[in-house]
């Protein structure tokens, strides 16, 4: 999965990226700090406990393993993740984040990074727009000072959200307009179905499907009071169509950054066609770095942390960390991990499943316990999962075995969150 981070300059987008991935990127208080997209991996906790919890419970009940010791650094986890980690049965799975540069007025016309910026967007499964919830920057990213009023901050947030939508609408509209005459001929020959097919063909590179285009087209028709024939549509009508397509193809989720210094109730009445989550990227980055330096124990997404050895910290360090602890508690976390979690599991509707080679011990061919955790679309069928593990497993798929129930399942069996599956295939 690839989630793109986008936003005007100087809103904390690169800070958000670095906080989520701990990747080293340029972070500065001026526009165009990022030029080319940075790609990193954020590790997000699964919604359900790792299945190794069930293994431990079974082994303990059979007397084959001792109960978890208080000093166990993995707090009882038995799995051996190939990627990510698992402590206390809290399994972390990878998600690619892309810090996309180049959002400027006229990007759809080639300004800034232009088409390169738009191509980066098209290669992502979802978009998070980082906005300045405190209203401390103008639309071009220039600092405007702290302590902005609620009305000013809200207007700037709305302007940011609208700004990205306008650029995407203009881009899609341009793709549709280019060749519109050819599309109209399809309408004359095939009717409405021909127009939908034309739109699909023009937007395939953006991830459009026949279904998504059909849904967008129906929404477009409902919003138009009196539609004339497509060959009579002017630029305004085509742009209205582009808006509906954009809402389906690019639901934009909002990371309302700098929320801790924003006016009270600043997000009240703010609308977007995706989720809106308050964020404090700078606090998250500082806490992640403090945890890496073993100054604190902090789990991303939680609203508190504990000191490793407070007596070893300087007065300045204690003061800074105490202040961040207050901000965490007041805002119920930094919002960075929870936003990615919401986009990945709720908005994109994905689950985590565990393919294994041994359904009895839940191991791979080398005897490693639950080494793989795949983030896949909800309801994925067993054979499709087999293809994601390896093409040969998909092509040679015979059957699957639900490792929890030992029930044999067919190729069309729908997977659920937390399932452990053994795949039998021709070799």
TASULKA-V674909 format. One line per field, one symbol per residue. ss: DSSP state (a for helix, b for strand, c for the rest). phi: phi as a letter, one per 30 degrees, with the letter a starting at -180 (. if undefined). psi: psi as a letter, one per 30 degrees, with the letter a starting at -180 (. if undefined). A space follows every 10 residues. Layout:
ss=???
phi=???
psi=???
//
This chain:
ss=cbbbbbcccc ccaaaaaaaa accccccccc cccccccbbb bbbbbccccc caaaaaaaaa accccccccc cccccccccc cccccbbccb bbbbbbbbbc ccccccaaac ccccaaaaaa aacccbbbbb bbccccbccc ccbcccccca aaaaaaaaaa aaaaaaaaaa aaaaaaacca aaaaaaaaaa caaaaaaaaa aaaaaaccca aaaaaaaaaa aaacccccca aaccaaaaaa aaaaaaaaac cbbbbbbcaa accccccccc cccccbbbcc aaaaaaaaaa aacccbbccc cccccbbcca aaccaaaaaa aaaaaaaaaa accccaaaaa aaaaaaaccb bbbbbbcbcc ccbcccccbc cccbbbbccc baaaaaaaac aaaaacbbbb bbccccbbbc cccbcccccb bbbbbcc
phi=.bcccblddi cjdddedddd chddbdbbca didcccdcbb ccccdddcee edddddeddd ddicadedde cddchjdcdb ddbiaabiic dcbdbdcbdc cjdbejedcj didhdddddd dddcdabccd cdddidbddc jdebjdhdde dddddddddd ddededdddd ddedddddje edddddddcc ieedddddde ddcedcjdce dddddddddd dddcdbddde dcdcdddddd dddddddddb dccccddidd cddehdcdid bacbdbbdbb dddedddddd dddidbcbce jdcaabddbe ddcdeddddd dddddddddd chjdiddddd edddccddhc bbbbdbccdd chbcdciddh dcbccbdeie dedddeddda eddddcecab bdddciddbc dcdddceidc bcccbdc
psi=kjkkklllkh fgeeeeeeee fgkjlkjlhl lhekelkkkl kkkkklelkk ffeeeeeeee ffgfkllkkf gjfghfkfli kelaljkhgj kklkkkkjjk lgjlkgefgg lbfbfeeeee efgkflkjjk ljffgglafg gkkglahlle eeeeeeeeee eeeeeeeeee eeeeeeejge eeeeeeeeef aeeeeeeeee efgefggkle eeeeeeeeee eefkejkake ffkaeeeeee eeeeeeeeei kjkkjilgff gllkgffkfk klgalkkkli eeeeeeeeee eegheljkjk flglllkeif ffkleeeeee eeeeeeeeee ghlffeeeee eeeefeefhl lkljklfjfe fhlafggkkh fkjkjlkkgk leeeeeeeek eeeeegkell kjfefgkkla fgkkklkgkk kkkklk.
//
